[in-house]
């Protein structure tokens, strides 16, 4: 009995640690203490940080086994849909004779945090530890927002950060994450998750997300937020929405006024000469002839054209899992045929999946979204509209990003999925911990 209770407690501790570690790990690897360690020690520590999530997830699965045994691994519809996509990807690898290592790297990138949600939904219910995991996510979000505010107000950034944001991306905010689009997607997910789990008196704090989201100048993030907001409109009374959005708009306006009035060291934030940092230019030039031409030449539209061509060439299973964008590289014949670099990034989850796994992969990937939508809708209550908002926002943002490969973004998403399954049994965050009751597991 004590052994099982200890396994459950360890599992929730790991979930809480992951809630802090996953969003910050790239910062710790690229700009944290690792950058100042001796070369060999730095490499070892870097590997530990890079695979820390995998190690903790393996221990997490072991905790579930110790707590509930084989009964803890009962599959639901969402798990079968994930397995179907994995099976299609595996068949694509076999048919195209591509590397098993690339296949494994792709599945790791897509689903390692799905395993965390899988375990969370099956652990003995513990409202206290679930709250702690949520608070850990909230504290991490607060730290990211704090650094974002400092950046917006002219805090001198490390040289590496400035060099990372050059050209069209100059002046865009990335806070403690490695990319402004990643930051925007993370903020969108955390906004709707926070609106769902926070008590009414704490929900106005979510307004702090809006100015930082603005300064990412991420068009996909803005669009995903608007679509999610429309879907989540019934989540709260209109007066609460007005309060949250109004506070966010006021804070954003104040920061913009400070930028314009005092001219901080990074004065190009917001309204400088850099096209990437000017919100009006980014919006108005999106559909300009020049922008579309550049995209057709070497951007997302270029990759979309390749994806449509591969459907004609290899419609059902594509060119093999792990061969385009993300952790893999483009297969040589595609690179030669379309005159592109062998390491070109896909910049769209859909393009990558179509090219790698064909129509079967695309349909099975879409099935995952449909099952998640059905489960959140079936859960009822506020989860219904929060799930609708998050899934539609991710569907939109995935057209311009590879979100399913970003653990920072998908970790809070799978937390919501776990909450949907917990609510299936009528459980809420207000119930007392079941781990303190006899007969756990």
C-alpha positions as CSV (number, residue, x, y, z in Angstrom):
1,X,0.0,0.0,0.0
2,X,2.8,2.5,0.9
3,X,4.7,1.5,-2.2
4,X,1.7,2.3,-4.4
5,X,1.1,5.6,-2.7
6,X,4.8,6.5,-3.0
7,X,4.7,5.6,-6.7
8,X,1.7,7.9,-7.2
9,X,3.3,10.7,-5.3
10,X,6.5,10.4,-7.3
11,X,4.5,10.4,-10.6
12,X,2.9,13.7,-9.6
13,X,6.2,15.2,-8.6
14,X,7.6,14.3,-12.0
15,X,4.6,15.9,-13.7
16,X,5.1,19.1,-11.6
17,X,8.9,19.1,-12.5
18,X,8.1,18.7,-16.2
19,X,5.7,21.6,-16.0
20,X,8.6,23.8,-15.2
21,X,11.4,22.0,-17.0
22,X,9.8,21.6,-20.5
23,X,9.2,25.3,-21.3
24,X,12.6,26.4,-20.0
25,X,14.9,23.6,-21.3
26,X,16.0,25.2,-24.5
27,X,16.9,28.4,-22.6
28,X,18.9,26.3,-20.1
29,X,20.7,24.5,-22.9
30,X,21.5,27.5,-25.2
31,X,21.8,30.5,-22.9
32,X,21.9,29.2,-19.3
33,X,24.7,27.9,-17.1
34,X,25.6,25.3,-19.7
35,X,27.0,28.0,-21.9
36,X,29.7,28.8,-19.3
37,X,30.7,25.2,-18.4
38,X,33.9,23.5,-19.7
39,X,33.4,22.1,-23.2
40,X,33.2,18.4,-22.3
41,X,31.1,18.9,-19.2
42,X,28.9,21.2,-21.1
43,X,28.2,18.6,-23.7
44,X,27.4,16.0,-21.1
45,X,25.1,18.3,-19.3
46,X,23.5,19.4,-22.6
47,X,22.7,15.8,-23.4
48,X,21.2,15.4,-20.0
49,X,19.0,18.4,-20.5
50,X,18.0,17.4,-24.0
51,X,17.0,13.9,-23.0
52,X,15.8,14.8,-19.5
53,X,12.2,14.7,-20.6
54,X,12.6,11.2,-22.0
55,X,14.2,9.9,-18.8
56,X,11.5,11.4,-16.6
57,X,8.7,10.1,-18.9
58,X,10.1,6.6,-18.7
59,X,10.1,6.8,-14.9
60,X,6.6,8.2,-15.0
61,X,5.4,5.2,-16.9
62,X,7.1,3.0,-14.4
63,X,5.2,4.8,-11.6
64,X,1.9,4.1,-13.3
65,X,2.8,0.5,-13.6
66,X,3.7,0.4,-9.9
67,X,0.5,2.1,-8.8
68,X,-2.0,0.3,-11.0
69,X,-0.3,-2.5,-12.8
70,X,-1.7,-3.6,-16.2
71,X,-5.0,-2.0,-15.4
72,X,-3.4,1.4,-15.6
73,X,-2.7,0.9,-19.3
74,X,-6.3,0.5,-20.5
75,X,-6.6,2.3,-23.9
76,X,-9.2,4.8,-25.0
77,X,-10.2,6.1,-28.4
78,X,-7.5,8.8,-28.3
79,X,-4.8,6.2,-27.7
80,X,-6.0,4.0,-30.6
81,X,-6.0,7.1,-32.9
82,X,-2.4,7.9,-31.9
83,X,-1.4,4.2,-32.4
84,X,-3.0,4.3,-35.9
85,X,-0.9,7.3,-36.9
86,X,2.2,5.6,-35.5
87,X,1.3,2.4,-37.5
88,X,0.9,4.4,-40.7
89,X,4.2,6.2,-40.1
90,X,5.9,2.8,-39.5
91,X,4.4,1.4,-42.7
92,X,5.7,4.5,-44.6
93,X,9.1,3.8,-43.2
94,X,9.1,0.2,-44.3
95,X,7.7,0.8,-47.8
96,X,10.2,3.6,-48.5
97,X,13.1,1.8,-46.8
98,X,13.9,4.9,-44.7
99,X,15.9,5.0,-41.4
100,X,14.3,3.5,-38.3
101,X,16.3,6.2,-36.3
102,X,14.5,8.9,-38.2
103,X,11.1,7.3,-37.6
104,X,11.9,7.0,-33.9
105,X,13.0,10.6,-33.7
106,X,9.8,11.7,-35.4
107,X,7.6,9.8,-33.0
108,X,9.6,11.0,-30.0
109,X,9.1,14.6,-31.1
110,X,5.4,14.2,-31.8
111,X,4.3,12.1,-28.8
112,X,6.7,12.1,-25.8
113,X,4.4,14.6,-24.0
114,X,1.4,12.6,-25.0
115,X,2.7,9.9,-22.7
116,X,2.6,12.4,-19.9
117,X,-1.1,13.1,-20.6
118,X,-1.7,9.4,-20.9
119,X,-0.3,8.8,-17.4
120,X,-2.0,11.8,-15.8
121,X,-5.4,10.6,-17.0
122,X,-4.8,7.2,-15.4
123,X,-3.1,8.0,-12.1
124,X,-5.3,7.7,-9.0
125,X,-7.0,11.0,-8.8
126,X,-5.2,13.5,-6.6
127,X,-6.7,17.1,-6.8
128,X,-3.9,18.5,-4.5
129,X,-1.1,17.3,-6.8
130,X,-3.0,18.3,-9.9
131,X,-3.3,21.8,-8.6
132,X,0.4,21.8,-7.8
133,X,1.2,20.8,-11.4
134,X,-1.1,23.6,-12.6
135,X,0.5,26.1,-10.3
136,X,4.0,25.0,-11.5
137,X,2.8,25.7,-15.1
138,X,1.5,29.1,-13.9
139,X,4.8,30.1,-12.2
140,X,6.7,29.1,-15.3
141,X,4.3,31.2,-17.4
142,X,4.8,34.1,-15.0
143,X,8.6,33.9,-15.4
144,X,8.3,33.9,-19.2
145,X,5.9,36.8,-19.1
146,X,8.2,38.7,-16.7
147,X,11.2,38.4,-19.0
148,X,8.9,39.4,-21.9
149,X,7.9,42.6,-20.1
150,X,11.5,43.4,-19.5
151,X,12.4,42.9,-23.1
152,X,9.5,45.1,-24.2
153,X,10.6,47.8,-21.9
154,X,14.1,47.8,-23.3
155,X,16.0,45.3,-21.1
156,X,19.4,44.7,-22.8
157,X,19.3,41.2,-24.2
158,X,22.2,38.7,-24.4
159,X,24.1,39.0,-27.7
160,X,23.0,35.5,-28.7
161,X,19.3,36.5,-28.5
162,X,19.9,39.5,-30.7
163,X,21.8,37.5,-33.2
164,X,19.1,34.9,-33.3
165,X,16.5,37.5,-34.4
166,X,17.9,39.1,-37.5
167,X,16.5,40.2,-40.8
168,X,12.7,39.9,-41.1
169,X,12.6,38.6,-37.5
170,X,14.5,41.4,-35.9
171,X,12.8,42.9,-32.9
172,X,10.4,40.0,-32.3
173,X,10.1,38.8,-28.8
174,X,11.0,35.2,-27.8
175,X,11.4,35.6,-24.0
176,X,12.9,32.4,-22.6
177,X,11.7,30.2,-25.5
178,X,13.8,29.7,-28.6
179,X,11.5,31.2,-31.2
180,X,8.8,33.9,-31.4
181,X,6.3,31.7,-33.1
182,X,6.9,29.0,-30.4
183,X,6.4,31.7,-27.7
184,X,3.1,32.9,-29.4
185,X,1.7,29.3,-29.7
186,X,2.7,28.6,-26.0
187,X,1.0,31.8,-24.8
188,X,-2.2,31.0,-26.8
189,X,-2.5,27.5,-25.3
190,X,-1.7,28.8,-21.7
191,X,-4.3,31.6,-22.1
192,X,-7.2,29.2,-22.7
193,X,-5.9,26.6,-20.2
194,X,-5.6,29.3,-17.5
195,X,-9.1,30.6,-18.3
196,X,-10.4,27.1,-17.7
197,X,-8.6,26.1,-14.5
198,X,-8.3,29.4,-12.6
199,X,-11.0,30.6,-10.2
200,X,-12.9,33.6,-11.3
201,X,-11.0,36.1,-9.1
202,X,-7.7,35.0,-10.7
203,X,-8.7,35.0,-14.3
204,X,-7.9,38.7,-15.0
205,X,-4.2,37.8,-14.6
206,X,-4.5,36.1,-18.0
207,X,-4.6,39.6,-19.4
208,X,-0.8,39.8,-18.9
209,X,-0.4,37.3,-21.7
210,X,-1.8,39.6,-24.3
211,X,0.9,42.3,-24.5
212,X,3.7,39.6,-24.7
213,X,1.6,37.8,-27.4
214,X,1.4,41.1,-29.3
215,X,5.2,41.6,-29.2
216,X,5.9,38.2,-30.7
217,X,4.5,39.7,-34.0
218,X,3.5,36.1,-34.8
219,X,0.7,36.2,-37.4
220,X,-0.1,32.6,-36.8
221,X,-0.3,33.2,-33.1
222,X,-2.6,36.1,-33.5
223,X,-4.8,34.2,-35.8
224,X,-4.9,31.2,-33.6
225,X,-5.8,33.4,-30.6
226,X,-8.7,35.0,-32.5
227,X,-10.1,31.7,-33.7
228,X,-9.8,30.2,-30.2
229,X,-11.4,33.3,-28.6
230,X,-14.4,32.9,-30.9
231,X,-14.7,29.2,-30.1
232,X,-14.3,29.8,-26.3
233,X,-16.7,32.8,-26.1
234,X,-19.3,30.8,-24.1
235,X,-16.6,29.7,-21.7
236,X,-17.1,32.9,-19.6
237,X,-19.7,35.6,-19.3
238,X,-19.1,38.5,-21.6
239,X,-18.3,40.8,-18.8
240,X,-15.4,38.7,-17.7
241,X,-14.1,38.5,-21.3
242,X,-14.4,42.3,-21.5
243,X,-12.5,42.7,-18.3
244,X,-9.7,40.4,-19.3
245,X,-9.3,41.7,-22.9
246,X,-9.7,45.3,-21.7
247,X,-6.9,45.0,-19.1
248,X,-4.7,43.3,-21.7
249,X,-5.3,46.1,-24.2
250,X,-4.5,48.8,-21.7
251,X,-1.2,47.1,-20.6
252,X,-0.3,46.7,-24.3
253,X,-1.0,50.4,-25.1
254,X,1.0,51.5,-22.1
255,X,4.1,49.5,-23.1
256,X,3.8,50.7,-26.7
257,X,3.6,54.3,-25.3
258,X,6.8,53.7,-23.3
259,X,8.5,52.4,-26.4
260,X,7.5,55.4,-28.4
261,X,8.2,58.0,-25.7
262,X,11.4,56.9,-24.1
263,X,13.0,55.0,-27.0
264,X,14.5,52.0,-25.1
265,X,17.7,50.3,-26.3
266,X,15.8,48.0,-28.6
267,X,13.7,50.8,-30.0
268,X,12.7,48.7,-33.0
269,X,10.4,46.8,-30.8
270,X,6.9,47.5,-32.2
271,X,7.3,50.4,-34.5
272,X,10.8,50.6,-35.8
273,X,12.1,50.3,-39.3
274,X,12.4,46.5,-39.1
275,X,9.6,44.9,-41.2
276,X,9.6,41.9,-38.8
277,X,8.9,44.1,-35.8
278,X,6.3,46.4,-37.3
279,X,2.8,44.9,-36.7
280,X,1.2,47.0,-39.4
281,X,3.7,45.9,-42.0
282,X,3.5,42.3,-41.0
283,X,-0.3,42.3,-41.4
284,X,-0.7,44.5,-44.5
285,X,2.2,42.8,-46.4
286,X,1.1,39.3,-45.7
287,X,-0.9,39.1,-48.9
288,X,1.2,41.4,-50.9
289,X,2.5,40.3,-54.3
290,X,6.1,40.4,-53.1
291,X,5.4,38.4,-49.9
292,X,3.5,35.7,-51.9
293,X,6.3,35.6,-54.5
294,X,8.9,35.1,-51.8
295,X,6.8,32.3,-50.2
296,X,6.4,30.6,-53.6
297,X,10.1,30.8,-54.2
298,X,11.4,29.4,-50.9
299,X,8.7,29.7,-48.2
300,X,5.6,27.9,-47.0
301,X,3.8,28.1,-50.4
302,X,6.8,26.5,-52.0
303,X,6.7,23.6,-49.5
304,X,2.9,23.3,-50.0
305,X,3.5,22.9,-53.8
306,X,6.0,20.2,-53.0
307,X,3.4,18.5,-50.7
308,X,0.7,18.5,-53.4
309,X,3.2,17.1,-55.9
310,X,4.2,14.3,-53.6
311,X,0.5,13.4,-53.3
312,X,0.5,12.8,-57.0
313,X,3.8,10.8,-56.9
314,X,3.3,8.7,-53.7
315,X,-0.3,9.4,-52.6
316,X,-0.9,6.9,-49.8
317,X,2.3,6.6,-47.7
318,X,4.5,9.5,-48.9
319,X,8.3,9.4,-48.9
320,X,8.9,8.0,-45.4
321,X,8.5,9.1,-41.8
322,X,11.3,11.4,-40.6
323,X,12.5,12.6,-44.0
324,X,11.3,16.2,-44.3
325,X,11.8,19.0,-41.9
326,X,11.9,18.7,-38.1
327,X,14.4,16.2,-36.9
328,X,14.9,14.5,-40.3
329,X,16.3,15.8,-43.6
330,X,14.8,15.9,-47.0
331,X,15.3,12.7,-49.1
332,X,17.9,13.3,-51.8
333,X,15.7,12.8,-54.8
334,X,13.2,15.4,-53.5
335,X,16.0,17.9,-52.8
336,X,17.4,17.5,-56.3
337,X,14.1,17.5,-58.0
338,X,12.8,20.7,-56.4
339,X,16.2,22.4,-56.0
340,X,16.1,22.9,-52.2
341,X,18.5,22.5,-49.3
342,X,18.6,19.0,-47.8
343,X,17.8,20.4,-44.4
344,X,14.9,22.7,-45.3
345,X,12.4,23.0,-42.5
346,X,8.8,22.3,-43.3
347,X,7.2,25.2,-41.4
348,X,3.9,23.4,-41.4
349,X,2.9,20.2,-39.6
350,X,0.5,19.4,-42.4
351,X,3.0,19.7,-45.2
352,X,5.5,17.6,-43.4
353,X,2.9,14.8,-42.6
354,X,1.6,14.7,-46.2
355,X,5.2,14.5,-47.7
356,X,6.3,11.9,-45.2
357,X,3.3,9.7,-44.7
358,X,0.9,10.6,-47.5
359,X,-2.9,10.8,-47.4
360,X,-3.2,7.9,-44.9
361,X,-0.9,9.7,-42.5
362,X,-2.7,13.0,-43.0
363,X,-6.1,11.3,-42.3
364,X,-5.0,9.4,-39.3
365,X,-3.4,12.6,-37.9
366,X,-6.7,14.4,-38.4
367,X,-8.4,11.6,-36.6
368,X,-6.4,12.4,-33.5
369,X,-7.8,16.0,-33.5
370,X,-11.4,14.7,-34.1
371,X,-11.2,12.3,-31.2
372,X,-9.8,15.0,-28.9
373,X,-12.6,17.3,-29.9
374,X,-15.2,14.6,-29.3
375,X,-13.8,13.8,-25.9
376,X,-13.6,17.4,-24.7
377,X,-17.1,18.0,-26.0
378,X,-18.4,14.9,-24.3
379,X,-16.7,16.0,-21.0
380,X,-19.2,18.9,-20.9
381,X,-19.0,22.0,-18.8
382,X,-16.2,24.5,-19.4
383,X,-13.9,21.8,-20.7
384,X,-16.2,21.6,-23.8
385,X,-15.4,25.1,-24.9
386,X,-11.8,25.2,-23.7
387,X,-11.1,22.0,-25.7
388,X,-12.9,23.5,-28.7
389,X,-10.8,26.7,-28.4
390,X,-7.5,24.9,-28.0
391,X,-8.0,22.3,-30.8
392,X,-9.2,24.9,-33.3
393,X,-6.3,27.3,-32.4
394,X,-3.8,24.5,-32.8
395,X,-5.4,23.4,-36.1
396,X,-4.9,27.0,-37.4
397,X,-1.4,27.5,-36.0
398,X,-0.2,24.1,-37.3
399,X,-0.7,25.4,-40.8
400,X,2.3,27.7,-40.2
401,X,4.3,25.8,-37.6
402,X,5.2,22.3,-36.5
403,X,3.5,22.6,-33.1
404,X,3.1,18.9,-32.4
405,X,6.9,18.6,-32.3
406,X,7.2,21.4,-29.7
407,X,7.0,20.0,-26.2
408,X,6.6,23.5,-24.7
409,X,3.3,23.9,-26.6
410,X,1.9,20.4,-26.5
411,X,2.6,19.7,-22.8
412,X,-0.2,22.0,-21.5
413,X,-2.4,20.8,-24.4
414,X,-2.1,17.2,-23.2
415,X,-2.8,18.3,-19.7
416,X,-6.1,19.6,-20.9
417,X,-6.7,16.2,-22.6
418,X,-6.0,14.4,-19.4
419,X,-8.4,16.7,-17.6
420,X,-11.1,15.8,-20.1
421,X,-10.6,12.1,-19.3
422,X,-10.7,12.8,-15.5
423,X,-13.9,14.8,-15.9
424,X,-15.4,11.7,-17.5
425,X,-15.7,10.2,-14.1
426,X,-17.3,13.4,-12.6
427,X,-14.1,14.5,-11.0
428,X,-13.2,18.2,-10.5
429,X,-10.3,20.1,-9.0
430,X,-12.4,20.7,-5.9
431,X,-12.6,17.1,-4.7
432,X,-10.3,15.9,-2.0
433,X,-7.4,13.7,-2.9
434,X,-8.2,10.1,-3.5
435,X,-4.6,9.1,-2.8
436,X,-5.3,9.5,0.9
437,X,-8.2,7.0,0.8
438,X,-7.7,3.3,1.5
439,X,-7.6,0.9,-1.5
440,X,-5.8,3.2,-3.8
441,X,-5.1,1.8,-7.3
